[in-house]
Amino acid sequence: MEAAKAAEAEATAGRLRGPLHGVPVGIKDIINVAGLPTTGHSKILQDNLAAADAVCVEKLRGAGAIVMGKLSTHEFAIGGPSFDLPWPPARNPWNTGHHPGGSSSGSGSGVSAGLFPMALGSDTGGSVRNPASCCGIVGLKPTYGLVSRRGVFPLSFTLDHIGPMTRTVEDNALMLEAIAGHDPLDPGSAAASAGHYRAALDLGVRGLRIGFVRHFHEIDMPAEPEVTASLEHVMRTLQMAGADVRDIHLPSLGEFSAVNRVILQSEAFSIHAAWLRTRPGDYGQLARRRLMSGAFFGGADYVTANKRRMEMIAAVNAALAEVDVLLCASSMDPACRIDNPAEP
């Protein structure tokens, strides 16, 4: 409240700190905020206090945003909605008996509930996009390296992204403009300056070439009828607005998932190996089980997965030479029950 009053006084005096002046934001609890705990929602880091802001938080403050606090996450961004952790899991605000999606669960839930208009999440295998779809908000996994990850507890160095979560597309573009940009101290940072992501928002979709990846939800991993119907509705809406929608083929969804799983779990295990050996009981059951599976991948598995990853990147880039954007499902199922351990 003090920060909000100070921002209001500055605005009254004609001094704006930036495009997010006075806007409240929430921060996923694997991202450092100076003076606050960064726990990863885990007993392992229960007493870990951040000495400095993560770069993305620093950039938000520089744009005038006010940090409200830290948000629930799946344990270390890999567990599920667990009830054996020091804090309860976030719930879906549309129906609190249901899962808000993960692992940026508190970010999706809080934005959707109207507690704050913007939040930071992270995405390694869907952790921004999944809660965005489950909670009905906008979530973006930016291009790899566009947003610095310095000051964020890692899950997988090869696959981690920081992304904005908002109620509108325009807010998402505004937030991305604030946090994007090269960080020479992040080895994965792209040597590119931030873009003007709001510039084309008013142009509409007429003439936009959209590749519809139907086989993901029709063949590779058949979706629930509700999801399929929603995708068809989106496709027809885009066509009526003047977009050129065409079917496009990529490697199978199962192959994308397998490569992600091998890389993510191998790297996650390497990060947590020492704690798993010395403090296994301080993890929740779900996170411990998922992290431990990384111990069973060998060097050949990891190298093969990275080789195939580069081939799949080439396949997607080839598709994007023919179309401007790809349309596919974020999840094959609607938000599930939060208390059903077989579902999340």
N, C-alpha and C positions, 0 to 999 in steps of 0.2 A: 504493500500500500504506500509506503514511503517513496519507493521508486516511481510508482504511478503518479503521485502528487508532484514529485520533482519533474517528471516528464511533462505533466500538464502545465506546470509553471513555465517551463522552457518554451513550450508551444505557444502559450499566451504572450510570451515576450518575443515571439517570432524566431526562436532558435530551435530548429529540428535537427536531431542527431543523424537521421537517415530515414529511408522509406518505411522502416518498421518502428518508427518513434512511438513508444508507449504501448506497443502490441505485446500481450502476454504470450509466452511460449513455454511448453513443457519439454523436458529432456529425458530421454530413455536412460535407465540407470546402468548403462555400460559406458556412458559418455561423461567425462569429467566436468564438474562445475566447481570452481574454487570455493573451498570452505564447506562443501557438502560431501557426504559419503558417496562413493561409487562402489556399490555392493554387488552388481550383477545379479541382484535378487538372491544372493547365496550367503550361507553362513560362513563360507570360506573368506569372504571379503567384508564381513559384517562391520568391522571397525576400520575399514580403509577410507581415509579422508583425502580428498583431492586437494593438492597444493595449488593447482592452476587450472584455468579453463581449457578444455579442448579447443582446437583451432576453430571448429565449426561454431562452438558457443561464443568464443571471442568475436567471431565475425557477426553473429546475431546481435550481440551487445553493441558492436560498432555501428550496426544499422539502426540502433535505437530500441531493440526489443528488451522486454523485461522477463527475466527467467523466473517462472513461478515455482519450480521445484523439480524433483526427480520422479520418474514414472516407472510403474511395474514393467517387468520384462520376464520372459521365460528365463530360467536360471542360466546365466552366461550365454543367453541368446540361443540355447540349443535344447533346453528342457521343454516340457510342456506346461500346461496349467496345473501346477503341482500344489498339493495341500500339505506337504511335509517340509516346507521352507519357513524361514522366520517371518515372512509376510504372506498374506493371502494373494491369490492370483487376481488379475483384473477380470472383469466380466463384461459381457456385451450389453451396452446400455439399452438396446432395443428389446432385449429379453435377458435378464440377469442370470437365467438358468443356462444360457448358451455361451459358447466360447467366443471371445472377441477376435480370434486370430492371433497368430504370433510370428515372430517372437516380440515384436514391438506392440505388445498387447495393451499396455497402459497408454501408449501414444494414440493408438486407434480408438480406444474406448473413450479417452478424455476429450479428444477433438470431436468425436461424434456426439458426446453428451453435452458439448458446449461449455466445458470447463475452461477451455482456452481455444483460440482459433487456429493455432499452429503448434506442431510438435516435431522434434527430431526423432527419427527412428534409424535403424540400421537394417541392411538387407544383405544376406549371404546366400540364402536359398529361398527367398520369398517373404522375408520378415517385415518388410514395409508393405509390399503388395497384398499379402494375405490379410492382415488386419484392416487394411483399407477396404478390401472387398467385403469382409465380414461385417464391418461397421458402417459401410456406405459413405466413405469419405474418399479423398484423392490422395494417393500415395505414389511417390516416384522413386524408382531405383535409378539414380543418375548413371551416366557413362562412367566406367571404371576410372578412378583417378581424378574425376572432376572435383570432388569434395574431399578435403584432407581428412585423414583418419587419425591424425596425431592427437593423442589424448583420449582415445577410445579403446576400451579393452577388446582385444582381438578375438575372433572366433576362427577365421581362416584368412591368412594374409593374402592369398591369391584371389579370394572371392568377396571380401568385405566391401560394403558400400555404406555411406551415410546418406540418408534421403529425407526430404521434407514430407510432412503429412499435414493436410489442411482440409478445410471444408469446401474450397472451390479451386478450380484450375488456375484462376488468376492469382490467388493467394499462393498456390504452389510455385508458380513461376516467380513471384515476388520473393519468396523465401529462398528459392534456388539461386537467384541473383545475389542474395546476401551471403550465402555460404560457399559458393563455387569459387574456384581459383587455385592457381598453382601454389603448392607448399614445398619448397626445396628440402625441407627436413622430413617429409614423408616419402620414402623410397618408391611408393606406388603412385605418387601424385603425377598427373599429366601436365606436361609443360604447355599449358594453354590458359589463357585468361578467361574469366567468367563472361558469359554471353548476355545478350539482352533478350531474355526468354519471354517477355511479355509482348515483344514487338509485333508478332504475327497473330495474336489471339483474336483480333477482330476480323480477320480475313475469311473466316468460315472454312468449310471443307470442300467447296466446289473445285473439282479437278484433282483433288488429293487422291493419290493411288494407294489403296489399302489392300494388303495381302492378308486374306483370311486363312488362318492355319486350322482348318477344320479337323484334320486327322488327329490333332492333339486330343480333342474331346469326343470325337465320334468313333475313333478306332483305337488309338494308343491307350487311352484311359477313359472309357466311356463315362460321360458326365451324368449327373442327375438330370431328369427332364426339365426341372425348373431352371437349371443353369443353361442347358441347351436352348430353351425357349428365350431366355434373356439375351443370349448371344445372337440369335437370329433376329430378335427385335432391334438390337444395336446395329446389326448389319443393314437391315432394311431402312432404319432411320438415317444412317449415313448415306445410303444410296439416294434416298429422297432429298437429302440436302445437297446432292450433286457430286458425291464422292464416287470414284471408280473402284468398286470392290471386286476383287478377283481371288479365287482360291490359289493357295501357294503351298508347296511341299517343302518340309525341312526334315532333318533326321528325326527319328521317333522320340516322343516325349520320354519314354523309358530310358533311352540312351542318354538324353540330357540329364535325367535324374540320377542315373548310375554314375556318370562322370562327376556330377556335383557331389554325390555322396562320398565317393572315394577321396576326392581332394579335400572336402570339408572335414570329414571325420579323421583323416590322417593328420591334417594340420591342427585340428582341435585337440587331438590326443597329445600331440607334441607340446602344445601349450600347457596342458593340464596334467601331464604325466607325473610330475613330482608330487603334486597334491593328491592325485589318485592313489599313489603308493603310500603316502604318509597320512592322509586325512580322508579316506574314501567315505567314511560315515558322515562327513560334513556336507556332502552333496545330497540333493534330493534324489529319489530313486530314478526318476525319468532322465535327468541330466547325466547321472552316473552311468546308466545303461547305454545311453547314446554316445557318451564320450569314450567309454571302454571299448566300444565296437571298433574304434579307430586303431586299437592295438593289433588287430588281426589282419590289417592290410600290410602287404610287403612293399619293398622299394619298387619292384617291377609293376605292381598294381598302380602305384602313385605315378610313376613315369608314363605308363601306358595311358592313364586317365588324362594327364596333362597333354600328351601328344594328341589324343582324340579331341580334347577341348579346343586345341588350335584348329583342327580340321572343322569342327562344328562352328567355330567363330567365322571361318572362311565361308562356310555354307550360308550362314545368316547374312554376312556381308554381301554375298552374291545375290541373295534374295532382295536385299535393300538397294541393290543397283537397279532393280526392276520396279520396286514399289517404294513409297515414302515411309510407310509405317506398317507394322504387323498387328493384327487383331487376333487375340486368343484368350482362353479362359485363365483367370488368376487361380481359381480353385475349381475342382470338379464337383464340389458339394457345397450346399449352403452351410451356414454356421451350425456346428454340432452342439450337442449337450456338453457342458463343461465338466460334468461329474461322471461321464462315461469314459473310463480309461482306455477303452478299445478304439475310441473315435479320434481324439486330438492328435 
